[in-house]
Amino acid sequence: MKLDARKILIRPVITEKATRIKEEERTVAFEVHPKANKLQIKQAVEEIFKVKVESVRIVKMRGKTRRLRFKAGRTKHWKKAYVKLREGERMIEFIEAV
């Protein structure tokens, strides 16, 4: 399956854990396309951010059950990728709104 690099990386995941591992382990978290594999994610990050990737780990996140008054539903399932950058590479910075 051929996906465009901009469609593989959906958005960065900015949480407390993601910020901590970004500073300590040189690892960045992204929400990625559900059908993307490790090689496609690695190529997309290298193409978009012009950095070298050491490794990629993938986690499938289950959707959570939510209620709205009397009806129960689910949020969508999604895939998260942890991308570790090689030593000596510049860190990927995201512009965060204040």
HELIX and SHEET records of a PDB file:
HELIX    1   1 ALA A    5  ILE A    8  1                                   4    
HELIX    2   2 GLU A   16  GLU A   25  1                                  10    
HELIX    3   3 LYS A   38  PHE A   49  1                                  12    
SHEET    1   A 4 LEU A   9  PRO A  12  0                                        
SHEET    2   A 4 THR A  27  VAL A  32 -1                                        
SHEET    3   A 4 TRP A  78  LEU A  85 -1                                        
SHEET    4   A 4 VAL A  53  MET A  61 -1                                        
SHEET    1   B 2 THR A  65  LEU A  68  0                                        
SHEET    2   B 2 LYS A  71  ARG A  74 -1                                        
END                                                                             
